[in-house]
């Protein structure tokens, strides 16, 4: 493996910082989407929506559990 940087490495490293994927906004958006899909599935009686909403809500719960506040 080469230790010198390539042009692509320089371009990628000089770009803007990535968005925080576990920010409060993202966590709340995932929660809202999950609960909305879950409720829509319950109201319409569509199991796929209930299951999908539960999976999305579980992903939101995982994001909340994995969130660490800066020291």
Helices and strands as residue ranges (DSSP letters): H 7-13, H 24-44, H 47-66
